[in-house]
């Protein structure tokens, strides 16, 4: 489901994730607060296209940015590696 296919898909269980995704007029976004061991960070990832024809590619980019952020913000934490999304319903 779209609800969990972006930032939560790469967030390990050791990190609490509170997020809100959005899909409107070609914009696909996921915004999250990530918390672990007393540290919390907010990340916002927005993508834009004229339509939703490349949703799988944009989900992959959001996951890649989130995974890189997690590995840099939470030292020693390895992000999850979900299978590739093929659509917003995956």
N, C-alpha and C positions, 0 to 999 in steps of 0.2 A: 504494500500500500504506500501511497505517496507520503503519508504521515511519518513513516519511519525509514524511508528510502534514501534520505540525504545525510545530514549530520549524524543522527542517531545510528545510522548503518555502520559508521566507522568509529563510533565511540565505545570503548571497552566498558565493561560493567564497573570497573573501579572509579569511573567518572560519572557523576550525576549529570544528566542533560535535561534541560528545560528548553523547549524550542517551539517555534511557530513558523510554519511554512506559508508561502503565498504564491498564488498563480493568478495573474490578471493581465490581460491585454499584452501578451507576449513576455511578461516578466515572470520569472520563476525565481523564488528566493527562499532561503532558510536562515533564520536568525536564532541563536541559541546562547544560553548561559551554561557554561561547563564548570563543574565544581568538584574538587577532590582535595582532601587533606587541608582544609581551611583556605584554599585558594580558589577564586572564582574569576572567570573570564567571559566576556561577551564577544561573540563573533557574529558578523552579518555578511552573508554572501548573496549577492544579487546577480542575476543574468537577464539579458534582454534579447529578444529576437522578434521579428515581425509576426511570427506565429509559433505554434507549439510543435513544429515538424522535427525539431532536433532535441526533444526532451531527454532522451537517453544520454546524449552527449553532454547536455548541460547538467544532468544529475551526476554524471561521472566527474565533471569539473568541480562541482560543489563538494563531492566526496573527497577529491584530491586536495582541495584547499583545506577542508576540515581536517583531514588526516595529517597534513603537514603542520597545521596549527596545533593539533593535539600533541604531536611528537615534540614540538618546540616549547609549548607552554607547560607541559607536564613531563618534566625530565624523567627519562627511563620508562615512559609509557609507550607501548606499541599500539597504534590504531588497528582496528579490525580491517579485514580485507573482504568486503562482501563481493558476491558475484556481480557481474555487470548488469545494470538495469537496461531493460529493453523498451520500457515505456513508463508512464506515470503510474500504471496499475501494478507494476512489479513490486 
